[in-house]
Structure formats: structure tokens, C-alpha cells
Amino acid sequence: MLKDPEFKKAYDALEPEFALASALIGKRIQRGLTQADLARLIGTKQSAIARLESGTYNSSLKMLEKVAKALDAKLTVKIS
């Protein structure tokens, strides 16, 4: 399917979201936290963490900062 130019374009457009989701999941697991644990740490619901980790939810920068802090991680935003 990646040989189809239209499909590849759509797939590539989603790469940043999936990279972020993968990084969040990895860091959460590394810290030994469940989605519910992380949600409690930042004062939200487990479903909000699940949406964030799905890679299809467009979260606010403020939410990402809270998650990074709870995971003892640094949030870096880059435009290049």
C-alpha cells in the first residue's frame, strides 16, 4: 500500500502523531505506570491517556507538558 502515492502521503502525514504516541507509551511503561496511574498523577481520566496514546488525538501543549512532568521527562517541540 505504501507504493500508492496518495496512501503514502496520508501515512507520512500521521508519522509525528504516532512517533509521539510511541514515545509516551514507552516512557510510561519504562516508569512502570499504567494509563490509570498516569491519569491520576496529572488529574485526568484513564480514557484521556488512552486517546493521547492512540496517536489520533490532537492534545494541547499544556496536556503534553503535564504528561512529560509526570513521567519525569522533558518535552521538546521542534519545527524544522
N, C-alpha and C positions, 0 to 999 in steps of 0.2 A: 504493500500500500504506500510505502514511503517513496516509491518511484513515481507516483501520481503527484504532479507539481502542486495542485490545489490542496491535496491532503497533507503533503509535506509542509506547505506554508502554514496551514492551520496547526499542525503538530508542533512546528518550531515556535509558533506564537505562544504556545502554552508552556514552553520549557521553563521560563522563570518561575511560574507558579508551582510547577512540580518540583523544581530544584529547592524552592523554599520549603515546601511541604516535607520533602525528604530530609532536609536539614533539621527541621523542627522535630520530626518523629525520631530521628537518630539521636538528637540531643536529649529528648525526653526519656528515651529508653536507656541511654547512657547514664542518666541520673537516677534510673530505677523508678521512674514515676509512671503512673497510669494517666490516662486522659482525665479521669476524675480527680486525681491528686493535683495535677497541674491546674485544673479548673479552680479547685479550692484555693490554691496559692494566689491566684490572680483575681478571685472573686467573680467567677463566671460559672456557667454550666458546662458539663461534660460535652453536651451537644455542640457548643460553640467551638470547643477544641477539636472535635471530630470534623466540623465543617472546615476549620482552618487547615487541618491536616489532609483534607481531601484534595487540596490543590486547585479546587474550583471556586473557592470562596474568596472574595476580594476583601481582605481585612484592612482595618485602618492602621496607620503607622503607630498610633497610640497603643492599640492592642498588641501589635508586634513588639513594642518596647516593653510592655508588661510581661509578655511571654519570655522574652530574652532575659529580663531581670530575674524572673522566677527560675529560669534554667541556668542562672549564673553564666550567661553568655553575653556576647557583645553583638548588637545589631548594627550592621553596616549597610548603608544604602549607596548604591553606585550607579551613576548614569554615564555611559560611555558611547 
